[in-house]
Amino acid sequence: MPAQIIRNYVNGKWISSKSSKTLEVRNPATDEVLARVPLSTREEVDKAVAVAKRAFWEWRKTPPLVRSRYFFKFKNLLEENFEDISRILVKENGKTLPEARGSVRRAIENVEVAAGIPSLMMGHSLEDVAQGIDCVAMRQPLGVFACVTPFNFPAMVPLWFFPYALACGNTFIVKPSEQTPLCQNRIFELLDEVGFPPGVINLVNGAKESVDALLENPDVCGVSFVGSSPVARHVYSTGAAHGKRVQALGGAKNFIVVMPDADLDRAVSALLDSCFGCAGERCLAGSLILTVGDVHDAFKEKFLKAAKKITLGNGLDEKTSMGPVISKKHKDRIVALIDSAVKDGAKLLLDGRGVSVPGYPKGHFVGPTIFEKVKSSMAIVKEEIFGPVVSLMNVGSLDKALDLILKSEFGNATSIFTQNGAHAREFAYRVGISMIGINIGIAAPMAFFTFGGAKGSFFGDLKAHGRDSIEFFTDKRVIISRWF
């Protein structure tokens, strides 16, 4: 029986794409074909934009308090279908079930924050800015927005964007990853049940042609993106060239500093999840651990011992502590980077190549991989791996650790493990990274704080969720008035 081709959701209806091009959606643990995703055409994208544009004015006139009530219903439906969405996520992405549940929980938190839009969207005012003249600043929605999202958090990342955009009074188009479109397909079934007015929220599946159509359509006011840095740069430059607001979150190479006074047992526990959680396929994953001074050998021994206990398998199995990577193509890339590092002289302490998982001979598994004696010139150190590969480097001081971090082209997240407040403050003060952890392995902001990197990890100025989202999805209109 041929796999089902999933549909787009436009103007409040499920619509089959007219494109003859489709891609297989495969379970990375079993290689089973779960569905086929259509690669929608530019014309289909343009029609969705036109629908969203027509729906904008009535939705924009809907009071914020009324808009917020849609999100209370949406939140309840997400809670009722929490386990279903989590299991779909495991099947299409490969995460473990606890990891999937955690990301769906983060998605719901963004809906909860967006429901507070009557307060979040408030402006400010001052009377008598001059004699008899008052000034009011109000936030107003702009029109049609869109997001282009990655494979690694298919339930969560779209909800970094569209709840805030809709709550602010805009209309929206979601373009999910063509590798993992099934979570959003399920979430849009719930959105349909919520009963948003037709055209307010739309789903268009596709690949590069669909993305470029959104970036170039003059009726799209802004685009939110999460993915690799090269694509983020393309999205930012193309969108900006067409007069759009753009927030483009790119790749990462996250440094973790372990000081001599760190609580090693707690540091190892946190870093095990940071480096190997979600099979290393997240922009907050630790990938370079800088041990300072004589702590290196003690940390290495504990970290290696813990990493060897990680159990690979299907994420739906409760015994599994790490699932597969997304595809054979991605696995081959990770293995090639490991091969390159070995060839360049790095010392391989734990080799994740060639692992086999009983019962899953076709799964795309890479085991935990740990290097030491790496050099800054190696690809394993410079490039984003997006897999369960970590390198240990010993440095003589916090200053030297900071120097290495500051030289990196990326600036997404970083952490320090220490019990010294002065070291922690110096690190946060000087490191130049946007998301900073102190004795935290994964520096992931909650939904009411902003999320996004610096340097080559972010293109734009206003970041994801938190206050920046309200700024991004609205314009401040200043009204200066005098009455006679």
C-alpha positions, -999 to +999 in steps of 0.1 A: +000+000+000+015+034-010+023+059+018-002+086+024+007+120+009+001+146+036-019+178+027-016+215+031-039+235+053-051+268+036-081+290+043-094+267+070-094+236+047-072+206+040-060+208+004-040+183-016-010+198-033-010+199-071+027+193-071+039+160-087+070+161-065+070+143-031+096+132-006+095+102+017+092+108+054+111+079+071+114+067+107+152+071+113+152+041+138+135+017+114+138+033+080+101+027+076+083+051+052+057+069+074+042+092+047+051+113+017+053+151+018+045+172-012+069+199-025+044+226-030+049+250-059+055+287-058+019+292-071+006+273-041+026+293-017+014+326-033-022+314-030-017+308+007-002+342+011-031+358-007-056+340+015-037+351+047-036+387+034-074+387+028-080+373+064-057+399+080-079+429+084-108+412+102-084+393+125-064+425+131-097+442+143-105+413+167-097+426+202-066+411+218-086+397+246-108+377+221-077+366+202-062+353+234-092+331+241-084+310+210-051+301+227-067+289+259-086+263+238-055+255+217-035+249+249-061+225+263-062+206+230-024+203+231-025+190+266-052+164+257-031+152+228+003+156+244+013+119+243+000+115+207+021+144+195+052+132+215+050+097+199+046+111+164+077+132+171+097+101+181+087+083+150+096+110+125+126+125+143+142+097+164+142+114+198+137+094+229+102+097+243+113+118+273+131+141+249+100+144+228+078+151+257+101+178+269+100+196+236+062+194+233+060+208+268+082+238+257+059+242+227+029+245+250+047+270+272+049+294+242+011+291+238+006+299+274+028+330+272+011+342+239-023+339+257-012+369+278-012+392+248-035+418+263-007+427+287+022+419+265+011+441+236+004+472+257+020+505+245+029+535+266+019+572+268+027+606+283+005+636+285+018+671+280+049+662+261+045+699+253+018+722+265-015+708+255+001+680+234-001+643+244+018+614+229+007+577+227+028+548+214+007+517+204+017+484+190-001+474+158+002+441+137+016+443+102+000+416+081+012+382+068+042+365+085+057+330+079+082+306+095+105+281+080+115+255+106+141+226+111+138+189+114+152+186+149+123+201+169+093+197+146+066+203+173+083+230+193+100+255+169+070+265+148+053+274+182+082+298+189+066+320+163+030+316+152+013+319+186+029+353+191+023+364+156-014+355+157-019+368+192-005+402+180-031+402+152-011+390+122-020+361+099+005+333+094+020+305+072+040+276+086+065+259+063+077+228+083+108+208+076+101+184+047+120+158+067+097+160+097+063+174+087+040+150+107+040+168+141+028+200+125+002+181+105-012+168+138-010+202+154-029+218+125-057+192+130-060+207+165-058+242+152-087+233+128-106+221+159-099+254+177-118+272+149-095+301+140-112+322+112-103+308+077-070+321+064-056+332+098-032+302+102-020+282+072+003+253+065+022+248+033+046+219+029+076+221+006+114+226+002+136+254-012+111+266-038+085+271-012+110+290+011+121+313-017+085+320-027+078+332+009+110+353+009+102+369-024+064+374-021+058+412-015+027+405+007+048+386+033+059+412+060+084+390+078+100+355+080+113+335+110+138+308+104+157+282+123+184+260+107+220+259+096+240+291+093+245+290+055+208+287+050+201+313+077+224+337+059+205+331+026+171+336+043+182+368+060+199+383+029+171+373+005+143+384+029+160+417+037+165+424+000+128+420-005+120+445+023+110+420+050+117+417+087+138+386+093+149+366+123+172+338+112+186+315+138+216+296+125+240+269+136+263+265+166+296+253+180+290+255+217+319+256+242+316+243+277+342+254+303+350+231+333+370+249+360+392+230+386+367+238+414+336+224+395+314+197+410+324+170+386+297+146+392+270+172+386+289+186+357+292+152+340+255+145+345+246+178+329+270+175+301+260+140+292+226+154+283+240+185+267+264+166+244+244+134+236+208+143+243+187+143+211+217+125+195+235+159+195+210+173+169+202+206+186+217+241+184+223+241+222+243+209+223+278+211+239+304+201+214+337+214+228+345+209+265+374+231+277+389+217+309+409+243+328+442+233+345+446+200+363+409+190+362+412+174+328+421+138+337+395+135+365+368+149+343+377+128+313+376+096+334+341+103+347+327+116+314+340+086+295+326+062+320+292+078+319+291+080+281+298+043+277+266+036+296+243+053+271+219+029+255+211+033+218+177+022+204+143+032+192+131+062+211+098+045+219+116+019+240+118+031+276+153+016+280+167+038+252+187+068+263+198+079+228+180+075+195+193+076+159+203+107+138+178+119+113+189+101+081+215+080+064+228+111+046+233+129+079+249+098+095+274+096+066+283+133+071+290+127+109+310+096+102+331+115+076+339+142+101+350+116+127+372+099+100+387+133+091+396+141+128+412+107+132+432+112+100+443+147+112+457+132+144+430+137+170+429+110+197+396+090+196+386+080+232+352+067+224+342+056+188+305+058+178+310+046+142+298+012+132+275+006+161+247-019+157+214-019+176+197-053+179+164-053+161+171-021+141+195-030+114+184-002+091+185+025+118+207+055+114+226+052+146+259+069+157+271+062+192+286+087+216+320+098+203+346+116+223+379+131+211+409+147+228+441+162+216+422+182+189+435+213+173+416+245+164+424+240+127+405+207+126+371+205+109+358+186+140+365+218+160+355+244+135+323+230+119+289+223+134+286+185+136+250+182+147+256+148+161+267+130+193+304+140+189+323+160+215+359+171+218+379+177+250+406+204+251+428+212+281+436+249+285+457+266+311+434+293+323+399+309+321+415+336+300+427+311+274+393+294+274+376+328+267+401+335+240+392+303+221+354+310+225+357+346+213+376+334+182+348+311+171+326+322+142+296+309+161+279+324+192+248+305+201+253+291+237+280+284+262+283+273+298+308+273+327+309+248+355+325+264+386+318+271+423+336+304+421+313+334+417+341+356+404+349+331+377+312+329+368+308+366+366+339+371+345+328+344+321+293+359+317+307+395+314+333+387+287+322+356+267+302+375+241+276+347+236+239+353+238+227+323+259+250+316+289+247+288+314+264+288+348+264+252+361+238+245+334+245+221+305+218+233+282+213+271+283+178+270+270+157+301+279+121+297+289+093+310+266+091+343+284+128+351+277+143+356+242+161+327+224+188+333+198+225+335+193+252+360+182+279+362+155+274+335+128+246+319+148+220+346+143+211+370+115+188+398+124+182+418+156+150+406+173+151+370+184+126+342+191+099+342+218+098+364+248+096+402+245+115+402+212+086+383+196+061+410+204+086+436+190+091+415+158+054+409+151+043+445+157+052+480+148+052+509+173+030+536+160+034+570+178+004+593+178+010+630+188-022+649+194-034+684+202-071+693+206-085+728+204 
